[in-house]
Amino acid sequence: MSKQHAPGFVALVEQAKSEINEISIDELLEHNQPYVLLDIREDHEWDKGHLPEAMHLGKGIIERDIEQTVADKKQKIVLYCGGGYRSALSAQTLQQMGYQNVYSLAGGYREWCERNLPLEVPAVK
């Protein structure tokens, strides 16, 4: 991302990252156990493209809707956003809600695209 993040936001993310688990794209690609992949970006970001098999649950509603989307608090959940900042914050929140197996995708959507990995692009409505 070309814009600099505000120092307070970066500090909050760094604190969250010290309390959560991250997974690299390589680890995700090698992983063969079932997991739920959640894209927590904004609707307009999702509409431009997303990782294959991802479900969309934006950061603004994840706490409200996660229990209907993933009822099993032991289910492995991998969250991603643009670069791994918002997903770290959301992973921390889900852990506070009792989810035991939550990961934030390091590098996020941006690194996925930089590696030219497959994407799904929704049909224009």
PyMOL commands that set and color helices and strands:
alter all, ss='L'
color gray80, all
select helices_A, chain A and resi 7-17+25-30+43-48+62-69+85-96+108-114
alter helices_A, ss='H'
color red, helices_A
select strands_A, chain A and resi 21-23+36-39+55-56+77-80+102-105
alter strands_A, ss='S'
color yellow, strands_A
deselect
rebuild
show_as cartoon
